Amino acid sequence: MLDYAALAALAAVVREGSFDAAARTLHVTPSAVSQRIRALEERMGCSLVARGQPCRATAVGQRLCQHLDRVHLLEQELARALPLPGLEAGTRVTLRVAVNADSLATWFAPVVGDYAARSPVLMDISIDDEGHTAEWLRSGAVLAAVSAQARAPGGCNSEALGAMRYVAAASPGFVETHFPDGVHAASLARAPCLVFNPKDELQARWVRRRCRRDVDLPRHVLPSPSGFVTAALAGMGWGMHPLALVAPRLRDGTLVPLVENTPLDVALHWHYARAASRLLDDLSRDVLRAARAALLPGRPP
């Protein structure tokens, strides 16, 4: 039988990125964390943690982290169904999910907020680019993810959510200053754009579609959807904004499209671990319902 104290130490190291940080969350010494993981590695016959900055789980370590999260969910359900000694029905279990920032800023936050308000869970939401959130699920750091990848990692289900529409937009003054003779490769190479982080390729994708070639774009890095809007309003740069977030600004003219009728649609999918628990199934049902009401149906062209 697995040592669940050792599994908890492994999960803490992977989640926190170091033995010292894991020790603080578990209220033990770094030496105790190291000893537990070493004993578990000896039991499994392989390395479970790639030591580094940060520490990362190996393939076997990833599977063990996912197993521990599922066990916590199942124990919580059992406590609600059976008043057994050692199981507390009032205990909330942590449910870890990865999502892209634009979904969180628009349709995802209301559904997860409603779900958490009526479920015995503590939500732990990680934010990453929609093209990379599946890696969180594959690594064992989360049990579910909103992803732009259609294919789910092994051991997970995948459901199509719909497409999020983006609009290339900026302030009228910015457009007048930087695109006096139109939006083309030369003007885009001079006009600063906004990106969420180095992984954000939405601006480059829109430019590639518009110009039919890659353009080296000057970039401001601004990791906040609302900050994107504020910066665009101030004339800092142009960016790909979720239509759901900037529709009022487009209507009142404080933001304008760089080129009319040139949206970029990104298909999103919900990946979640199979046979995890009813709690995760309930969240999945709510996410699917909310996404299909908020997003565009079907795949983008």
C-alpha positions in Angstrom: 0.0 0.0 0.0 1.2 3.5 -0.8 2.4 5.8 1.9 0.0 8.8 1.6 2.2 11.1 3.8 5.0 10.5 1.3 2.6 11.2 -1.6 1.5 14.4 0.1 5.1 15.4 0.3 5.7 14.6 -3.4 2.6 16.6 -4.4 3.7 19.6 -2.3 7.2 19.6 -3.8 5.7 19.5 -7.4 3.1 22.2 -6.6 5.4 24.6 -4.7 8.5 24.0 -6.8 11.0 23.3 -4.0 11.5 21.1 -0.9 11.7 24.2 1.4 8.4 25.6 0.1 6.8 22.2 0.4 8.0 21.9 4.0 6.4 25.2 4.9 3.0 24.2 3.5 3.2 20.8 5.3 4.5 22.3 8.6 7.5 19.9 8.7 11.2 20.3 8.0 12.8 20.1 4.5 14.7 17.0 5.8 11.4 15.3 6.6 10.1 16.0 3.1 13.2 14.7 1.5 13.2 11.5 3.6 9.5 10.8 2.7 10.1 11.3 -1.0 13.3 9.2 -0.9 11.5 6.4 0.8 8.7 6.6 -1.8 11.3 6.5 -4.6 12.9 3.5 -3.1 9.5 1.8 -2.9 8.6 2.7 -6.5 12.1 1.8 -7.8 12.5 5.1 -9.7 13.0 8.8 -9.4 9.8 10.8 -8.8 11.2 14.3 -8.7 13.6 16.0 -11.1 15.5 18.3 -8.7 16.0 21.8 -10.0 14.6 25.3 -10.0 11.8 24.6 -9.9 11.5 20.9 -9.0 9.3 18.9 -11.4 7.7 15.6 -11.3 8.9 12.7 -13.4 6.4 10.8 -15.5 5.8 8.4 -12.6 5.7 11.2 -10.2 3.0 12.9 -12.3 0.8 9.9 -12.2 1.2 9.6 -8.4 0.2 13.3 -7.9 -2.9 12.8 -10.0 -3.7 9.6 -8.0 -3.5 11.6 -4.7 -5.8 14.3 -6.0 -8.4 11.7 -7.0 -8.1 10.0 -3.6 -8.8 13.2 -1.8 -11.9 13.8 -4.0 -13.1 10.2 -3.4 -12.5 10.4 0.4 -14.6 13.6 0.5 -17.5 11.9 -1.2 -17.2 8.9 1.1 -17.3 11.2 4.1 -20.6 12.7 2.9 -22.1 9.3 2.3 -20.8 7.4 5.3 -20.3 8.8 8.8 -17.1 6.7 9.4 -14.5 7.5 12.1 -11.6 9.5 10.7 -13.6 11.0 7.8 -15.0 14.5 8.4 -18.0 15.3 6.1 -17.4 19.1 6.5 -13.9 19.0 5.2 -13.3 20.8 1.9 -11.1 19.2 -0.7 -8.9 21.2 -3.1 -9.8 20.9 -6.7 -7.0 22.1 -9.1 -7.9 23.4 -12.5 -5.9 25.2 -15.2 -7.5 27.8 -17.5 -6.5 30.5 -19.9 -6.7 34.1 -18.5 -9.3 35.3 -21.1 -11.7 32.5 -20.2 -11.3 33.2 -16.5 -11.9 36.9 -17.1 -15.1 36.3 -19.1 -17.2 33.1 -18.9 -15.3 30.8 -16.6 -15.2 32.8 -13.3 -19.0 33.0 -12.9 -19.4 29.2 -13.4 -16.6 28.2 -11.1 -17.7 30.7 -8.5 -21.2 29.3 -8.5 -19.9 25.8 -8.3 -17.6 26.5 -5.4 -20.3 28.3 -3.5 -22.5 25.2 -3.4 -19.8 22.4 -3.3 -17.4 21.2 -0.6 -14.3 22.3 -2.5 -11.5 24.8 -2.4 -10.7 25.8 -6.0 -7.0 26.2 -6.9 -7.0 27.9 -10.4 -3.7 28.0 -12.4 -3.5 30.4 -15.3 -1.6 29.7 -18.5 -1.9 30.2 -22.3 -4.7 28.1 -23.7 -2.1 26.2 -25.8 -0.2 25.1 -22.7 -2.8 24.4 -20.1 -3.0 20.7 -21.1 0.6 20.4 -19.9 -0.6 21.1 -16.4 -3.0 18.2 -16.6 -0.4 16.0 -18.2 2.1 16.8 -15.4 -0.4 15.9 -12.7 -0.6 19.4 -11.3 -4.3 19.7 -12.0 -7.3 17.4 -12.6 -9.0 19.5 -15.4 -8.1 22.2 -17.9 -9.5 24.6 -20.5 -7.3 24.0 -23.5 -7.0 24.9 -27.2 -5.7 21.4 -27.8 -8.5 19.1 -29.1 -6.7 15.9 -27.9 -6.7 15.3 -24.2 -3.7 13.8 -22.3 -3.9 10.1 -21.6 -6.4 9.1 -19.0 -8.6 12.1 -19.6 -11.8 12.9 -21.4 -12.2 15.8 -23.8 -15.3 17.9 -24.5 -15.6 20.7 -27.1 -16.6 23.9 -25.4 -17.0 26.2 -28.4 -14.8 29.1 -29.8 -13.7 32.3 -28.2 -13.7 35.2 -30.6 -10.9 37.8 -30.5 -10.7 41.2 -32.1 -7.6 43.1 -33.0 -8.3 46.5 -31.5 -6.7 49.7 -30.2 -7.6 53.2 -29.3 -8.6 55.6 -32.2 -5.6 57.7 -31.5 -3.3 54.8 -31.7 -4.7 53.7 -35.0 -4.5 57.2 -36.4 -0.8 57.5 -35.2 0.5 54.1 -36.2 -1.6 53.1 -39.2 -2.2 56.3 -41.2 -1.8 54.5 -44.5 -3.4 51.2 -43.4 -2.7 48.0 -41.6 0.1 46.1 -43.4 3.3 44.3 -42.7 5.4 47.5 -42.6 3.1 49.4 -40.3 2.6 46.4 -38.0 6.4 46.0 -37.7 6.5 49.5 -36.2 3.4 49.6 -34.1 3.8 48.1 -30.5 1.4 45.3 -29.7 0.3 43.8 -26.4 1.0 40.2 -25.4 0.0 38.4 -22.3 3.3 36.5 -21.9 6.0 35.1 -24.2 3.7 32.1 -25.0 1.0 34.4 -26.4 0.8 33.8 -30.1 -2.6 35.3 -30.8 -1.2 38.6 -32.2 1.2 36.8 -34.4 -1.5 34.5 -35.7 -3.7 37.4 -36.6 -0.9 39.2 -38.4 0.1 36.0 -40.2 -3.5 35.6 -41.5 -3.7 39.3 -42.4 -0.3 39.6 -44.1 0.2 36.0 -45.2 3.6 36.0 -43.7 5.3 36.3 -40.3 6.1 39.8 -39.1 8.6 40.7 -36.3 6.2 42.6 -33.9 7.4 45.0 -31.2 5.8 43.8 -28.0 4.7 45.1 -24.6 4.2 42.1 -22.1 1.2 42.7 -20.0 -0.1 39.6 -18.1 -3.7 40.7 -17.4 -6.8 40.7 -19.6 -8.2 43.8 -17.9 -4.8 45.4 -18.1 -4.8 44.7 -21.8 -8.0 46.8 -22.1 -6.7 49.6 -19.9 -3.4 49.7 -21.8 -5.2 49.7 -25.2 -7.5 52.5 -24.0 -4.4 54.5 -23.0 -2.8 54.1 -26.4 0.0 51.8 -25.3 -0.5 49.3 -28.1 -2.9 47.1 -30.1 -3.9 43.6 -29.0 -6.2 40.6 -29.5 -9.0 41.2 -27.1 -11.8 38.8 -26.2 -14.9 40.2 -27.9 -16.9 39.4 -24.8 -14.6 41.7 -22.8 -14.4 44.7 -25.1 -17.8 44.7 -26.9 -18.9 47.8 -24.8 -15.7 49.6 -25.8 -16.2 48.9 -29.4 -19.8 50.1 -29.3 -18.8 53.4 -27.7 -15.8 53.9 -29.9 -13.1 54.1 -27.2 -11.6 51.0 -28.9 -11.7 50.4 -32.7 -10.8 47.3 -34.8 -7.6 47.6 -36.6 -9.4 46.1 -39.6 -13.2 45.6 -39.7 -14.6 42.0 -39.9 -11.3 40.2 -39.2 -11.9 38.3 -36.0 -9.7 35.4 -34.8 -11.7 32.4 -33.3 -10.0 30.0 -30.9 -11.6 26.6 -30.3 -11.5 25.6 -26.7 -11.9 22.2 -25.0 -12.4 20.9 -21.5 -10.1 18.1 -20.5 -10.7 16.3 -17.2 -9.4 13.2 -15.5 -11.5 10.0 -16.0 -13.1 8.3 -13.1 -12.1 11.0 -10.7 -15.2 11.8 -8.7 -18.8 13.1 -8.8 -17.4 16.5 -7.7 -15.3 16.7 -10.8 -18.2 15.4 -13.0 -20.5 18.1 -11.5 -17.9 20.8 -12.3 -17.5 19.4 -15.8 -21.3 19.6 -16.4 -21.5 23.2 -15.2 -18.5 24.2 -17.3 -19.9 22.6 -20.5 -23.3 24.3 -20.0 -21.8 27.8 -19.3 -19.3 27.6 -22.2 -21.8 26.5 -24.7 -24.0 29.4 -23.8 -21.1 32.0 -23.8 -18.9 30.8 -26.7 -19.4 30.5 -30.4 -20.7 27.0 -31.4 -18.6 24.6 -33.4 -15.1 24.9 -34.7 -13.7 28.2 -36.0 -12.9 28.4 -39.8 
